[in-house]
Amino acid sequence: MAKTQPSNSVQWLADIEIPLANKFYRMYGFRGKAKRHEDCGIVRGERGEVIACGYLRRYENFKLLAGVAVAPNHQGQGVARQLLTLLAERFDSNTYTFPYDHLEPFYSSLGFERVEVNELSGPVGDLFRSYVKQGRSILAMVYR
């Protein structure tokens, strides 16, 4: 069972703090780039360092949960769940995510349901298909 680190803290970043998130992504080689005016959350470790990050990118008629990443030495300790509990404060029925296939059980446990590709239309479907064309082994999920 995953162990949650009680000394971690979760917080929303103000626009001026967004560079902290992008520094985290660069430091660990993760895909992801948070932008100002996006809902971006982080988890800080016991020494105050950023150990996880994720954000909600707003599109015209939906939000995409993206950039969810945990520092390698903190994976498997419940940190992602801490982060997503914070981000879930801003989820609604138009919140999608495109996790890697093997993460489906985790995202299902957080209230996301798999959406078949043929059910995706409009901008959500277009965005998903563009990611698949990049060779990513992902699936589409929506928050319920």
Secondary structure, DSSP 8 states (H G I E B T S, - for coil): -----TT-EEEE--GGGHHHHHHHHHHHT-S----TTSEEEEEE-TTS-EEEEEEEEE-SS-EEEEEEEE-GGGTTTTHHHHHHHHHGGG--TTEEE--BGGGHHHHHHTTEEEE-GGG--HHHHHHHHHHHHTT--B-EEEE-
